[in-house]
């Protein structure tokens, strides 16, 4: 299985910090943000990684990570997303890198306390389809949220006014190679983007979307509040990129 980290975007909610570098290179406590999703993949035994980035500071990743060997990456590639086409648009750039293999996709500002080893192992043996990782949140209106019938996912709603549950879809996904056909068949949403929720709903309708609930804390780091929260979590839990 290969790993894809989506680290594009303009990071407008973190300006002026993102006026001089990419959001995913900002510090979370004592390490650049991008180190955390990299280590999440490495902890699961995923050592072939593609970083999809964009904007005028994309070259900063190469300065920091080089070929990835210092962090334990076996093979590191970069792809450049032009414009702001959404998560599924960025994911399309990983098709050649995936080369027919299953992939684990992580948004570059997602930071977790534990690891995804169990989920990765379960998906490796899953014959086809996708797997999403969920987490209970106090503010589900901000996220894509799953609707459950018993323990079965029957729907995923993006930023619902009346959330059907408090289980948010985190920015960690597993896909078979069909994901690229799905991404290429999408129409832009009202936001003008190709939505990852639409991809997940394709798999749901096909009947081979599975899920697991993350243990420990999880946060993104896309606002000043969540960036600060991520650093606090890391400090108090003792989590770092070598765990």
matplotlib code that plots the C-alpha trace (Angstrom):
import matplotlib.pyplot as plt

x = [0.0, 1.2, 0.6, -0.6, -0.5, -2.6, -0.8, -2.0, -4.4, -3.7, -4.2, -6.1, -7.4, -3.8, -2.6, -0.3, 1.7, 0.9, 2.0, 5.6, 5.2, 2.8, 0.4, 1.7, 5.2, 4.1, 5.2, 3.1, 5.0, 8.6, 8.1, 6.8, 3.1, 3.9, 6.0, 3.0, 1.1, 4.4, 5.0, 1.4, 2.0, 5.4, 4.0, 1.6, 4.5, 3.7, 7.1, 6.3, 4.8, 3.5, 3.0, 0.5, 1.0, 0.5, 0.9, 4.0, 5.7, 5.5, 9.3, 9.7, 8.8, 11.8, 14.1, 12.8, 12.2, 14.6, 14.3, 12.7, 15.4, 16.2, 12.6, 12.6, 10.7, 11.8, 10.5, 9.2, 7.5, 5.9, 3.0, 1.8, -1.9, -2.8, -5.6, -8.0, -10.0, -10.7, -9.5, -10.7, -9.1, -5.7, -6.1, -6.4, -2.7, -1.8, -3.0, 0.4, 2.1, -0.4, 0.2, -2.7, -2.0, -4.3, -3.6, -3.9, -4.7, -4.1, -4.9, -1.6, -3.1, -4.5, -2.7, -3.6, -2.5, -2.4, -1.8, -3.7, -1.9, -5.1, -7.1, -4.3, -4.0, -7.8, -8.0, -5.0, -7.1, -10.3, -11.0, -12.1, -13.6, -12.7, -12.4, -12.9, -11.7, -14.3, -14.0, -16.6, -16.6, -18.5, -19.2, -20.2, -21.7, -18.2, -17.5, -18.7, -20.8, -21.9, -25.5, -25.6, -28.3, -27.1, -23.4, -23.8, -23.1, -26.1, -25.1, -22.5, -23.6, -21.2, -21.4, -25.1, -27.3, -28.9, -26.1, -27.4, -24.6, -21.5, -19.2, -17.1, -15.2, -11.5, -9.1, -7.7, -9.0, -8.2, -9.0, -8.7, -7.6, -11.2, -10.9, -9.3, -12.2, -14.5, -12.6, -12.4, -16.2, -17.1, -18.8, -17.8, -19.9, -21.6, -18.2, -16.6, -14.6, -14.5, -15.6, -14.1, -17.5, -18.9, -16.2, -17.0, -20.7, -19.9, -18.3, -21.2, -23.7, -21.5, -21.6, -17.9, -17.3, -16.1, -15.2, -13.3, -13.3, -10.0, -8.7, -7.1, -7.4, -7.6, -7.5, -6.8, -4.6, -6.1, -7.1, -5.2, -7.4, -6.9, -3.2, -2.8, -4.9, -2.8, 0.4, -1.3, -2.3, 1.2, 2.8, 0.5, 0.4, 4.1, 3.3, 6.0, 7.0, 9.2, 6.4]
y = [0.0, 3.5, 6.8, 10.1, 13.3, 16.2, 19.4, 22.0, 24.9, 28.6, 28.4, 31.7, 31.1, 31.2, 34.4, 36.2, 33.1, 31.4, 34.5, 33.3, 29.5, 26.6, 25.9, 22.3, 23.5, 25.6, 24.3, 22.0, 22.3, 21.4, 19.9, 21.0, 20.0, 17.7, 15.4, 14.1, 12.7, 11.3, 9.5, 8.3, 6.5, 5.2, 3.8, 1.7, 0.4, 2.6, 3.8, 4.9, 8.4, 11.1, 14.7, 16.7, 20.4, 23.7, 27.5, 29.6, 28.0, 24.4, 24.3, 24.6, 21.0, 19.9, 22.1, 20.5, 16.9, 16.4, 12.7, 11.7, 9.3, 11.1, 10.4, 6.8, 7.2, 4.6, 6.6, 10.1, 11.9, 15.3, 16.5, 20.0, 20.9, 24.0, 26.1, 25.2, 22.3, 20.4, 17.2, 14.9, 17.1, 16.8, 13.1, 12.6, 13.6, 10.4, 8.0, 7.3, 7.1, 4.6, 2.4, 0.1, -0.3, 0.5, 3.9, 5.6, 9.3, 11.7, 15.5, 17.2, 19.1, 16.0, 14.9, 11.9, 10.6, 6.9, 5.1, 3.6, 0.2, -1.8, 0.0, -0.3, -4.0, -4.5, -2.6, -4.5, -7.7, -6.0, -7.3, -3.9, -0.6, 2.1, 2.7, 5.9, 6.7, 8.3, 10.3, 11.5, 15.3, 17.9, 20.1, 17.8, 20.7, 21.5, 18.2, 15.4, 13.3, 9.7, 8.5, 5.0, 2.3, 0.1, -0.2, 0.2, 3.5, 4.5, 8.1, 10.8, 14.4, 17.3, 20.0, 19.2, 21.7, 18.8, 16.2, 12.6, 11.6, 13.1, 10.8, 13.0, 11.6, 12.5, 13.3, 9.8, 7.5, 4.2, 3.5, 0.9, 1.9, 2.6, 5.9, 7.6, 6.7, 8.1, 11.3, 11.8, 11.4, 14.0, 17.3, 20.3, 21.1, 24.5, 25.4, 24.8, 21.8, 18.1, 16.8, 13.8, 13.2, 12.5, 9.9, 8.2, 8.2, 6.4, 3.6, 3.6, 3.1, 0.4, -1.4, -1.7, 1.3, 0.3, 2.3, 2.3, 4.7, 6.3, 5.8, 8.8, 12.4, 13.7, 17.3, 19.2, 22.3, 24.6, 27.6, 29.4, 27.7, 24.2, 24.8, 25.8, 22.9, 20.5, 21.8, 21.5, 17.9, 17.0, 18.6, 17.0, 13.5, 13.3, 12.5, 13.3, 12.1, 9.3, 7.5]
z = [0.0, -0.8, 1.0, -0.3, 1.8, 0.5, 1.5, -0.9, -0.3, 0.4, 4.2, 4.2, 7.7, 9.0, 7.3, 7.8, 8.7, 5.4, 3.5, 3.7, 3.7, 3.1, 6.0, 6.4, 7.1, 10.1, 13.5, 15.7, 18.9, 17.9, 14.5, 11.1, 10.7, 7.7, 9.9, 11.7, 8.7, 7.4, 10.7, 10.7, 7.4, 8.4, 11.7, 9.6, 7.5, 4.5, 3.2, -0.4, -0.1, -2.5, -1.2, -3.3, -2.7, -4.6, -4.4, -4.5, -1.5, -2.8, -3.2, 0.6, 1.0, -1.0, 1.1, 4.3, 3.3, 0.4, -0.6, 2.7, 3.7, 7.0, 8.2, 7.1, 3.8, 1.2, -1.8, -1.8, -4.7, -5.1, -7.3, -7.9, -7.8, -9.9, -8.4, -5.7, -7.0, -3.8, -2.1, -4.9, -7.5, -5.7, -5.3, -9.0, -9.3, -7.4, -10.1, -11.7, -8.3, -7.1, -10.1, -9.4, -5.7, -2.8, -1.1, 2.2, 1.9, 4.7, 4.8, 5.7, 8.7, 10.4, 13.6, 15.7, 19.1, 18.3, 15.0, 12.0, 12.0, 12.7, 10.1, 7.5, 8.2, 7.9, 4.6, 3.2, 3.4, 2.3, -1.2, -2.7, -1.8, 0.7, 4.4, 6.3, 9.8, 12.1, 15.4, 17.8, 17.8, 19.9, 16.8, 14.0, 11.9, 10.9, 9.2, 7.0, 9.3, 8.9, 9.4, 10.9, 10.9, 13.8, 13.0, 9.3, 7.5, 5.4, 4.5, 4.7, 4.9, 4.4, 7.2, 8.1, 9.8, 11.7, 12.1, 12.1, 14.5, 16.2, 14.2, 11.9, 8.9, 9.6, 6.9, 6.8, 4.0, 2.4, -1.3, -3.9, -7.4, -8.5, -6.6, -9.6, -12.0, -9.4, -9.0, -12.7, -13.0, -10.4, -11.1, -9.1, -6.1, -5.3, -3.9, -7.3, -5.9, -6.4, -3.0, -1.3, 0.4, -3.1, -3.6, -0.3, -1.1, -4.4, -2.4, 0.0, -2.8, -4.3, -1.0, -0.1, 2.2, 5.7, 8.7, 11.9, 14.9, 15.8, 19.3, 21.1, 20.1, 16.6, 15.3, 12.2, 12.4, 9.8, 12.0, 14.8, 17.4, 16.0, 15.4, 19.0, 20.1, 18.1, 19.8, 23.3, 22.5, 21.4, 24.5, 27.0, 25.4, 24.8, 21.1, 18.6, 15.2, 16.5, 18.4]

ax = plt.figure().add_subplot(projection="3d")
ax.plot(x, y, z, "-o")
ax.set_aspect("equal")
plt.show()
